[in-house]
Amino acid sequence: MLLHSITGPADLRTLSYADLDALSVEIRQFIVDAVSDAGGGHLGSNLGAVELTLALHRVFESPTDILLWDTGHQAYVHKILTGRAAGFRTLRQAGGMSGYPCRDESEHDWIENSHASTVISYAHGLAVAQEHEGGEGRRVVAVIGDGSLTGGMAFEGLNNLGHSGKKAILILNDNGRSYAPTISKLGESLARLRLNPSYLRNRARLDRILHEVPVVGGKLEKSLDGFVAAMREMFEPPAFFETLGVRYTGPFDGHDIEGLEKALRHAAEFDGPIVVHVVTQKGRGYAPAENDPIKRLHDIGQPKPGSYTAAFTEAMITEAASRPELVAITAAMPDSTGLLPFGERYPGRLIDVGIAEQHAVTSAAGMAMGGLRPVVAVYSTFLTRAIDQVTYDVGLHGLPVVFCLDRAGITGDDGPSHHGVLDMALLTKVPGMTVFAPSSYQELGVMLHDALDLCDGPAAVRWSKTAAPSMGPDEVGAGLRARKAREGRDICILAVGKMVAAAAAAADALAVDGIHATVWDVRVVPLDPEMLTDAAQHPVVLTAEDGIRAGGVGSLIADAISRHESLSSPPRVRVLGTPVEYIPHGKPDAILSHLGLDAVGLEAEARALVAALHS
């Protein structure tokens, strides 16, 4: 197999185009097998980027040249070609290879961004550094998908890059999932012509000659400009990029390696920022991906029956039936957040704004001002990109927008950027915000209803990626109150969301040795006064949450108990949560266990607290 002979990018440059076609087939099969063996990962986008990545590594010399990948959803081929094929045995496993570019893995990885729309800003900064006094003059190449180009930060980067005139090559990998411009042979030929160095030199020479013609020189020059502009309007996409000062060429066939190499070499000779637009097929070469009309098997994780996401789907459809004013907003993830069935049931009431979380939040504010009841559904980690808008566009106006946050807490395989550990610490600091954390499948539906029914200001419901316990009616809370799950006298455990099950299991283990624990399901912030009063009567209190400990719900509880008016000597409070550090990828339950945020960890902390009372 050819793939076994590739130890680095230099090995590609000795291969014929026939060899490269055969290698592309091998790489696609390798990726399918690797993602299947790993039980998850980004599939469709990587299958579509094979030929593009081969061309990039044949034209540019990584890591001397700087290759940047937006989000890293399309970087598996880059990893394979830079000597990391063996690492796919541990893809997204604890201690194994990251599912994104990773600076600790390879000198070929400059950034490890897994939040979209950032790469143009990185490219601008690196281009400025390369041209600065003392810069190394490296070529800067950034690959961004058409989906990522919907993000506002991408346009901010384009605006500044174009204004600066710094030399950078932007590869727009358009896989047709956001828009799909038509490719014509004539349009492609004109695009190549406009970028050919000899054409550019001759065009500049012709401009000078026409300008020097007596009397009519200026008119002739303008006529030539008009002709070129007219041809561009006929045969190329609108010159949006060039309005921002960034030259545009394309679109090119993203699976034609020889053609891509010519386009990239020409682009490398252009003295300024340039976009090379390539069109690829997401999921290419793998029938299940090609036949997936929604995601082209972008990843292989799907909402599962019995999950919190499935509970949200059910609750949204139920609430919409009696609330015609209810609308759902999401940022490029209607499927992953479980909103597609809602959109099918209620056409026109699901709005996907693309990768534009800030816009989603402020747009929701406008909808609420106009009398609608917007529900903004995104992953917890992505809402933090719009915390300014949550605070000042929604919160400051006291608007009844409901934020529904999937993948809250420790999420696992996608690593540091995808753990949703900041939402509770941030949202509980927004004045007027009500934050709900369900501990069961049934609780989620109740909480969404209460957020819509009881909250006349902003509210949030946040839940974990893992399975949702199913509970009976007597084990489900209601309203803006906490729920006492167990009565004891020796210690009070206050648990948030997913931690309630761990707290109950810890209480069972403690009872075996005669340590009797009260367990509260916190459920909602602002905190229930009855819960706080009860907790304050215990000799020690333990709080547990799957979010950041510093400034989280436990901190609010500890502060409230310390200031409780009925106490002369408040109990000792121990706050458990995630540390202030970047947490690597791994299985959620394994990570929580390592952090002491499981039944065993809570039991150990409770025993230590009780023992300290008698020491």
C-alpha positions in Angstrom: 0.0 0.0 0.0 1.2 3.5 -0.8 0.0 4.8 2.5 2.6 2.8 4.4 5.3 4.6 2.5 4.2 8.1 3.6 6.2 9.2 6.7 6.0 12.9 6.0 4.9 15.5 3.4 8.1 15.2 1.4 7.2 11.6 0.4 4.3 12.9 -1.6 6.4 14.9 -4.0 7.8 11.8 -5.7 4.4 10.3 -6.5 2.7 10.5 -9.9 -0.9 11.7 -10.3 -2.0 8.1 -10.8 -0.3 7.2 -7.5 -1.9 10.1 -5.8 -5.4 8.9 -7.0 -4.7 5.5 -5.6 -3.4 7.0 -2.3 -6.6 9.1 -2.0 -8.6 5.8 -2.1 -6.4 4.3 0.6 -6.7 7.4 2.8 -10.4 7.4 2.6 -10.7 3.8 3.7 -8.2 4.4 6.5 -10.3 7.3 7.8 -13.5 5.3 7.7 -11.9 2.4 9.5 -10.3 4.7 12.1 -13.5 6.5 12.9 -15.4 3.3 13.1 -12.8 1.7 15.4 -12.8 4.8 17.6 -16.5 4.9 17.9 -16.7 8.5 16.9 -15.0 11.4 15.1 -15.5 13.7 12.2 -16.0 11.7 9.1 -17.7 13.5 6.2 -15.6 16.6 6.1 -12.3 14.7 6.2 -13.4 12.4 3.4 -14.0 15.5 1.3 -10.7 17.1 2.0 -8.3 14.3 0.8 -7.2 15.7 -2.6 -7.1 19.2 -1.3 -4.8 18.2 1.6 -2.5 16.2 -0.7 -2.2 19.2 -3.0 -1.5 21.6 -0.1 1.3 19.4 1.2 2.9 19.0 -2.3 2.9 22.7 -3.0 3.8 24.1 0.4 6.5 22.8 2.8 5.0 22.3 6.2 6.1 23.1 8.9 8.3 25.8 7.3 5.2 27.1 5.6 2.3 27.6 8.1 -0.8 25.5 7.4 -3.8 26.4 9.5 -7.1 24.5 9.7 -10.4 26.1 10.8 -12.0 23.9 13.5 -9.9 20.9 12.5 -13.0 19.0 11.3 -11.0 18.5 8.1 -7.5 17.9 9.5 -7.4 14.1 9.7 -5.7 13.8 6.3 -3.2 16.4 7.4 -2.4 14.3 10.5 -2.0 11.2 8.4 0.4 12.9 6.0 2.5 14.4 8.8 3.5 11.0 10.3 0.6 10.4 12.7 -1.2 7.5 11.0 -0.4 5.1 13.8 -1.9 7.5 16.3 -5.4 6.9 14.9 -5.5 3.7 17.0 -6.1 6.0 20.0 -8.2 8.7 18.2 -10.1 10.7 20.8 -9.2 8.2 23.6 -7.9 9.3 27.0 -4.2 10.0 26.6 -4.4 9.3 22.8 -4.6 11.4 19.7 -6.8 14.5 19.6 -9.6 14.8 17.1 -8.3 18.3 16.3 -5.0 19.8 15.4 -2.8 19.8 18.5 0.4 21.7 19.1 1.6 19.1 21.6 1.3 16.4 18.9 3.2 17.8 16.0 5.3 20.7 14.8 2.9 20.7 11.8 0.0 21.9 14.0 0.2 25.6 14.6 -3.2 26.1 16.3 -5.6 23.7 18.0 -8.8 25.6 17.5 -12.0 23.6 17.6 -14.4 26.6 17.7 -15.2 27.7 14.1 -14.5 30.9 12.2 -11.2 31.9 13.8 -8.6 30.8 11.3 -8.6 34.0 9.2 -7.8 36.0 12.3 -4.9 33.7 13.1 -3.7 34.0 9.5 -3.9 37.8 9.6 -1.8 37.8 12.8 0.8 35.4 11.5 1.0 37.2 8.2 1.7 40.5 10.1 4.4 38.7 12.1 6.1 37.2 9.0 6.4 40.6 7.4 7.4 42.4 10.5 11.0 43.3 11.1 12.7 40.1 12.3 9.9 38.0 10.7 10.9 34.7 9.1 9.0 35.2 5.9 7.1 31.9 6.1 4.1 31.5 3.8 0.8 31.5 5.6 -2.0 29.2 4.3 -5.4 28.9 6.1 -8.1 26.4 5.2 -11.7 27.4 6.1 -14.9 25.6 5.3 -18.0 27.3 3.9 -19.9 26.7 7.1 -17.2 28.4 9.2 -17.4 31.4 6.8 -20.9 32.1 8.1 -19.4 33.2 11.4 -19.0 36.9 12.0 -15.4 36.6 13.2 -14.4 35.3 9.8 -15.7 38.5 8.2 -13.9 40.6 10.8 -10.7 38.8 9.9 -11.3 39.2 6.2 -11.9 42.9 6.6 -8.6 43.4 8.5 -6.6 41.1 6.3 -7.8 42.9 3.1 -7.1 46.3 4.7 -3.6 45.3 5.7 -2.6 43.9 2.3 -0.5 41.2 4.1 0.3 38.1 2.1 -1.8 35.1 3.1 -3.5 32.4 1.1 -7.0 31.5 2.2 -8.4 28.2 1.0 -12.2 28.3 1.0 -13.2 24.6 1.1 -16.8 24.7 -0.1 -18.4 21.3 0.4 -21.8 22.4 -0.6 -23.4 22.2 2.8 -24.0 26.0 3.1 -23.9 27.1 -0.6 -22.8 25.5 -3.8 -21.8 27.9 -6.7 -21.9 26.4 -10.1 -18.5 25.5 -11.6 -18.1 26.0 -15.4 -15.1 25.2 -17.4 -15.0 28.7 -18.9 -15.3 30.2 -15.4 -12.5 28.0 -14.2 -10.3 28.9 -17.1 -10.8 32.6 -16.5 -10.1 32.1 -12.8 -6.8 30.4 -13.7 -5.9 33.1 -16.2 -6.5 35.9 -13.7 -4.0 34.3 -11.3 -1.4 33.2 -13.8 1.8 35.3 -13.1 2.5 35.9 -16.8 -1.1 37.2 -17.2 -0.7 39.5 -14.2 2.6 40.9 -15.5 1.2 41.4 -19.0 -2.0 43.0 -17.7 0.1 45.5 -15.7 2.2 46.2 -18.8 -0.9 46.8 -20.9 -2.3 49.1 -18.3 0.8 51.2 -18.4 0.9 51.3 -22.2 -2.8 52.3 -22.5 -2.4 55.0 -19.8 0.4 56.6 -21.8 -1.6 56.9 -25.0 -2.1 60.6 -25.7 -5.6 62.1 -25.1 -7.5 58.8 -25.2 -5.3 56.7 -22.9 -7.5 57.1 -19.9 -10.6 56.1 -21.8 -8.9 53.0 -23.2 -7.8 52.0 -19.8 -11.3 52.3 -18.3 -12.7 50.4 -21.2 -10.4 47.5 -20.5 -11.3 47.6 -16.8 -15.0 47.5 -17.8 -14.5 44.6 -20.1 -12.7 42.6 -17.4 -15.4 43.5 -14.8 -18.1 42.4 -17.2 -16.4 39.1 -17.9 -16.1 38.5 -14.1 -19.7 39.1 -13.5 -20.6 36.7 -16.3 -18.4 33.8 -15.4 -17.4 34.1 -11.7 -19.2 34.4 -8.4 -19.8 38.0 -7.1 -16.5 39.7 -6.2 -17.4 39.9 -2.5 -13.9 39.2 -1.3 -12.3 41.7 -3.6 -14.6 44.4 -2.2 -12.8 43.7 1.1 -9.4 43.9 -0.5 -8.8 40.2 -0.7 -8.3 38.8 -4.2 -10.5 35.9 -5.3 -9.9 33.0 -7.6 -12.0 30.0 -8.3 -14.0 27.9 -8.0 -11.8 25.0 -8.7 -12.5 21.2 -8.5 -11.4 20.2 -5.1 -10.8 16.6 -6.2 -8.5 17.5 -9.1 -5.0 17.4 -7.5 -3.1 18.6 -10.6 -5.5 21.5 -11.1 -5.4 22.4 -7.4 -1.6 22.4 -7.5 -1.5 24.9 -10.4 -4.0 27.2 -8.6 -2.1 27.0 -5.4 1.3 27.8 -7.0 -0.2 30.7 -8.8 -1.8 31.9 -5.5 1.6 31.6 -3.8 3.1 34.1 -6.2 0.4 36.8 -5.6 1.7 39.6 -3.4 -1.2 40.1 -1.0 -4.1 38.3 0.6 -6.0 35.9 -1.7 -8.9 33.4 -1.5 -8.7 30.2 -3.5 -12.2 28.8 -3.7 -12.3 25.0 -4.1 -15.5 22.9 -4.2 -15.4 19.5 -2.6 -17.9 16.7 -1.9 -18.4 16.1 1.8 -18.3 12.4 2.5 -16.8 11.6 -0.9 -16.0 7.9 -1.5 -18.2 6.5 1.3 -21.7 5.7 0.3 -23.4 6.1 3.7 -21.9 9.6 3.9 -22.8 10.5 0.4 -26.4 9.4 1.0 -26.8 11.3 4.2 -28.8 14.4 3.1 -28.4 16.4 6.3 -24.8 16.0 7.5 -23.0 13.8 5.0 -21.9 12.0 8.2 -20.1 15.0 9.5 -19.7 12.9 12.6 -21.1 9.6 13.7 -22.6 10.6 17.0 -26.4 11.1 16.9 -29.0 12.0 19.6 -30.0 8.7 21.3 -33.4 7.6 22.7 -33.4 8.2 26.4 -30.9 11.0 26.2 -31.4 14.6 27.5 -31.4 15.7 23.8 -34.2 13.4 23.0 -36.1 14.8 26.0 -35.6 18.3 24.7 -36.9 17.3 21.3 -40.1 15.9 22.9 -40.5 18.9 25.2 -40.1 21.5 22.4 -42.8 19.8 20.2 -45.1 19.6 23.2 -44.7 23.2 24.2 -45.0 24.5 20.6 -48.4 22.9 20.3 -49.9 25.3 22.8 -47.6 28.3 22.2 -47.8 29.6 18.6 -45.4 32.3 19.6 -42.6 29.8 20.4 -39.7 29.8 17.9 -36.4 27.9 18.0 -33.0 29.4 17.0 -29.8 27.4 16.6 -26.3 28.1 15.3 -25.6 25.5 12.6 -26.7 22.5 14.7 -30.4 21.8 14.2 -29.7 18.1 14.1 -27.2 17.8 17.0 -29.5 19.8 19.4 -32.5 17.7 18.4 -34.5 20.4 16.7 -35.0 18.8 13.3 -38.2 17.0 14.3 -39.5 20.4 15.7 -38.7 22.1 12.4 -40.5 19.3 10.5 -43.6 19.6 12.7 -43.6 23.4 12.7 -42.2 24.7 9.5 -41.0 28.3 9.7 -40.5 28.2 13.4 -37.0 26.9 13.3 -34.3 29.4 12.4 -30.7 28.3 11.8 -28.4 31.3 11.7 -25.2 29.4 10.8 -22.1 29.6 13.0 -23.1 32.9 14.4 -23.8 32.6 18.1 -23.6 36.3 18.9 -26.1 37.1 16.1 -28.4 34.2 17.3 -28.6 35.7 20.8 -29.2 39.3 19.8 -31.7 38.2 17.1 -33.5 36.3 19.8 -33.6 39.5 21.9 -35.3 41.2 19.0 -37.8 38.4 18.6 -38.7 38.6 22.3 -39.1 42.4 22.0 -41.6 41.7 19.2 -43.7 39.3 21.3 -42.2 35.9 20.3 -40.9 33.4 22.8 -37.5 32.4 21.4 -35.6 29.3 22.5 -31.9 29.4 21.6 -30.5 25.9 21.4 -26.7 25.5 21.2 -23.9 23.5 22.9 -22.9 25.0 26.2 -19.3 25.7 25.0 -20.6 27.7 22.1 -22.9 29.9 24.1 -19.8 31.3 25.9 -18.8 32.9 22.6 -21.9 35.1 23.0 -21.8 35.9 26.7 -21.6 39.6 26.0 -24.9 39.4 24.1 -26.5 37.2 26.7 -25.6 39.8 29.4 -26.3 43.1 27.7 -28.6 42.4 24.8 -30.9 39.9 26.6 -30.2 40.3 30.3 -30.0 44.1 30.5 -33.4 44.3 28.7 -34.9 41.6 30.9 -36.1 39.7 27.9 -37.8 36.3 28.1 -35.3 34.4 26.0 -34.7 30.7 27.0 -31.2 29.3 26.4 -31.2 25.5 26.1 -27.6 24.2 26.4 -26.8 20.7 25.3 -23.4 19.2 26.1 -23.1 21.0 29.4 -20.5 19.9 31.9 -17.8 17.3 31.0 -18.5 16.2 27.4 -15.5 13.9 26.7 -14.1 13.0 23.3 -13.8 16.5 21.7 -11.4 17.8 24.4 -10.7 21.1 26.2 -12.7 23.4 23.9 -15.9 21.3 24.0 -16.3 20.8 27.8 -19.2 22.9 28.8 -17.9 23.8 32.3 -18.3 27.6 32.2 -22.1 28.1 31.6 -23.3 28.0 35.2 -20.5 30.2 36.5 -21.2 32.8 33.8 -25.0 32.6 33.5 -25.6 32.8 37.3 -23.9 36.2 37.2 -26.4 37.7 34.7 -28.9 39.8 36.7 -32.4 38.3 36.4 -31.2 35.0 34.9 -32.9 31.8 36.0 -30.8 28.7 35.5 -32.3 25.2 35.5 -30.3 21.9 35.7 -32.3 18.8 35.1 -31.3 15.5 36.8 -33.6 13.2 34.7 -35.3 12.8 31.4 -38.6 13.9 32.9 -37.1 17.0 34.7 -36.0 18.5 31.4 -39.6 18.7 30.1 -40.8 20.2 33.3 -38.0 22.7 33.4 -38.6 23.9 29.8 -42.3 24.3 30.6 -41.5 26.3 33.7 -38.9 28.4 32.0 -41.5 29.5 29.5 -44.4 29.7 32.0 -42.8 31.2 35.1 -39.9 33.3 33.9 -40.6 36.8 32.5 -36.9 37.4 32.0 -34.0 35.3 30.7 -33.7 31.6 31.6 -31.4 28.8 30.8 -31.8 25.0 30.9 -28.5 23.1 30.7 -28.0 19.3 30.5 -25.2 16.8 29.9 -24.3 14.7 26.9 -24.7 11.4 28.8 -27.8 9.3 29.2 -30.7 10.8 31.2 -32.1 8.8 34.1 -35.8 8.1 34.0 -37.7 8.9 37.1 -41.2 8.5 38.4 -43.6 11.4 39.1 -42.6 11.5 42.8 -39.0 12.0 41.9 -39.5 15.0 39.7 -39.4 18.6 41.0 -41.5 21.5 39.9 -41.4 25.3 39.7 -38.5 27.4 41.0 -37.8 25.1 44.0 -35.2 22.5 44.8 -36.2 18.9 45.6 -35.2 17.0 48.7 -34.4 13.5 47.5 -33.3 12.0 50.9 -33.4 12.9 54.6 -30.4 12.6 56.9 -28.7 14.2 59.9 -25.0 13.9 59.5 -24.2 15.7 56.3 -26.2 17.6 53.6 -25.2 17.0 50.0 -26.5 19.6 47.5 -26.1 18.3 43.9 -26.6 19.9 40.6 -28.0 18.2 37.5 -26.0 15.1 36.6 -24.4 15.0 40.0 -27.7 14.1 41.7 -27.4 10.5 40.7 -23.8 10.4 42.1 -25.0 12.0 45.3 -27.8 9.5 45.8 -25.4 6.6 45.2 -22.9 8.1 47.6 -25.6 8.5 50.3 -26.5 4.8 49.9 -22.8 3.8 50.5 -22.5 6.1 53.5 -25.7 4.7 55.1 -24.1 1.2 55.2 -21.7 2.6 57.8 -24.3 4.6 59.7 -23.6 8.0 58.1 -26.9 9.5 57.2 -27.0 12.1 54.5 -29.6 14.5 53.3 -29.5 14.9 49.5 -31.0 17.9 47.7 -31.4 18.2 43.9 -30.6 21.9 43.6 -32.5 22.2 40.3 -32.6 25.9 39.9 -30.7 29.2 40.6 -31.7 31.6 42.2 -31.3 29.1 45.1 -34.4 27.8 47.0 -34.4 29.4 50.5 -36.0 26.3 52.0 -33.1 24.2 50.8 -30.5 26.7 52.2 -32.2 26.7 55.6 -32.3 23.0 55.7 -28.7 22.6 54.7 -27.6 25.2 57.3 -29.0 22.9 60.1 -26.5 20.2 59.3 -23.0 20.0 60.8 -21.3 19.8 57.3 -22.4 20.5 53.8 -21.0 19.2 50.5 -21.9 20.6 47.1 -21.3 18.9 43.7 -21.6 20.2 40.2 -20.1 19.2 36.8 -19.1 22.8 36.1 -16.2 25.0 37.1 -15.9 25.2 40.9 -14.6 28.7 41.2 -17.7 31.0 41.0 -20.1 28.2 40.3 -23.3 27.1 42.0 -21.4 25.6 45.0 -19.8 29.0 45.6 -23.2 30.6 45.6 -24.4 28.0 48.1 -21.4 28.4 50.4 -21.8 32.2 50.4 -25.5 32.0 51.1 -25.1 29.6 54.0 -22.3 31.6 55.5 -24.6 34.7 55.6 -27.7 32.8 56.7 -29.5 34.9 59.2 -30.5 32.0 61.5 -26.9 30.9 62.2 -24.5 32.0 64.8 -22.0 29.4 63.7 -22.4 28.2 60.1 -21.5 24.7 59.0 -18.4 23.9 57.1 -19.1 23.8 53.4 -17.0 21.8 50.9 -17.5 22.8 47.2 -16.8 20.3 44.5 -16.5 21.1 40.8 -14.1 21.1 37.9 -10.8 22.8 38.3 -9.6 26.0 36.6 -7.6 24.2 33.9 -8.0 22.8 30.4 -9.3 19.3 30.7 -8.1 16.8 28.0 -10.3 14.5 26.0 -11.6 11.2 27.4 -14.8 9.5 28.3 -17.0 11.8 30.4 -17.5 9.3 33.3 -13.8 8.5 33.4 -12.9 12.2 33.5 -15.5 12.9 36.2 -14.1 9.9 38.2 -10.6 11.3 37.9 -11.9 14.7 39.2 -13.6 13.0 42.1 -17.0 13.9 40.7 -18.6 10.5 40.9 -20.3 8.5 43.6 -16.9 7.2 44.9 -15.5 10.7 45.0 -18.5 12.2 46.7 -18.5 9.4 49.2 -14.9 9.9 50.1 -15.3 13.7 50.5 -18.4 13.1 52.7 -16.5 10.6 54.9 -13.6 13.0 55.3 -15.9 15.9 56.3 -17.8 13.8 58.9 -14.5 12.4 60.3 -13.1 15.9 60.7 -15.9 16.8 63.0 -14.7 14.2 65.5 -10.9 14.7 65.2 
